[in-house]
Amino acid sequence: MTNTLRDPGLASEGHRKLQWVRERMPVLAALRDRYQQTRPFAGQRIAVSLHLEAKTAVLAELLHLGGAEVAVTSSNPLSTQDDVAAALAELGVEVHAWRGASAEEFDRFHHRVLDLEPTLVVDDGAELSERLHGSRQALLPNVRGGAEETTTGLMRLRALARTGQLAYPMIAVNDADMKHLFDNRYGTGQSTWDAIMRHTNLVVAGAVAVVSGYGWCGKGVAQRARGLGARVVVTEVDPVRANEALMDGFEVMPMLEAARIGKFFVTVTGNRDVISRPHFDRMADGAVLANAGHFDVEIDVQALRQGAIGTVAGRTEAMVGYRWPTGATLWLMAEGRLVNLAAGDGHPVEIMDLSFALQARSLEHLLTHPLPPGVHPVDPAVDRWVAQTRLDALGVAIDQLTPGQVAYLQSV
């Protein structure tokens, strides 16, 4: 096994991070105890493309302990933590990733992972599936299925499925209740503002925070901004979600109007050019631009770079100031990439415990319940198992239906 690492000597630092995470992920701990005994993935080869930080490493370790050969790369060039990658390699997982990978390196790392000839895939943004259905189609007969955990990735996969091209079953982990209600809302909300505040050191209270997109991720970002004391403005293209934002107590307006008053701008739409040159022209000096969607297309970074008359270094390496012809300096975070991972540590540990448990259990389910090619929901029993296991770990008890209540509900 050959790894591609920035610095193997960083492993000791990575192991400290992994130990912190292991002790705070009780659902994965329950799976680890079982998998080491039952080894449900024996004989499987699992390719993983996720943000490569400590929580992801614990998932990869879990799959390996469950009997699989595992190869891992990062789904974002700026989200790899080199110390974690080095530690994971010492645990027997094949790793191909380093922070700051170029576009060519990023693509090469994904192909190195696919050289494992995977039978299962764990994807984030459909990076592996896109290559498997493109230049690596010869590997498709090996693939029994996989799991996808992002809205954007599911959009790509469903597009393949609509045209009959998706060659294997993929479980839509993102759509499970124990994922989108927690990861998308509470995870994205907290980790996005963690990253913004860490690098700007600016007060959010009293500022205007513009949140573009009011899906589950947008809801979380808006709610956390309000909790920090911001005046929150939501921009939307969906009239239903716009009404929901209004009834949740937020202002709603077009981005062209919001651009004039915002101090912090966060995009969470899954679409491109949500903030572009007409909006830059209206922004005040000091505006902070951050993207919490998967790909670096929501803020038109090319237009920002081409239109700027100069740049200035930021407070940290995660920020660049673009001097605009209006006289304003606009601060772009993390090159327009996923701010909470490219400029932070990603979602809180307890949140990813739930999402990664769904990933592992979904792969396990695929092996025991083969499915046809297409995008499939997480089995409800798997979703409930994750929910109940977390409650058990917290020592929280809930009521149970009586036989009479069950009969009543079934008779209605």
Secondary structure, 3 states (H helix, E strand, C coil): CCCECCCHHHHHHHHHHHHHHHCCCHHHHHHHHHHHHHCCCCCCEEEEEECCCHHHHHHHHHHHHCCCEEEEEECCCCCCCHHHHHHHHHCCCEEECCCCCCHHHHHHHHHHHHCCCCCEEEECCCHHHHHHCCCCHHHHHHCCEEEECCHHHHHHHHHHHHCCCCCCEEEEHHHCHHHHHHHHHHHHHHHHHHHHHHHHCCCCCCCEEEEECCCHHHHHHHHHHHHCCCEEEEECCCHHHHHHHHHCCCEECCHHHHHHHCCEEEECCCCCCCECHHHHCCCCCCCEEEECCCCCCCECHHHHHHHCCEEEECCCCCEEEEECCCCCEEEEEHHHCEHHHHCCCCCCHHHHHHHHHHHHHHHHHHHHCCCCCEEEECCHHHHHHHHHHHHHHHCCCCCCCCHHHHHHHHHC
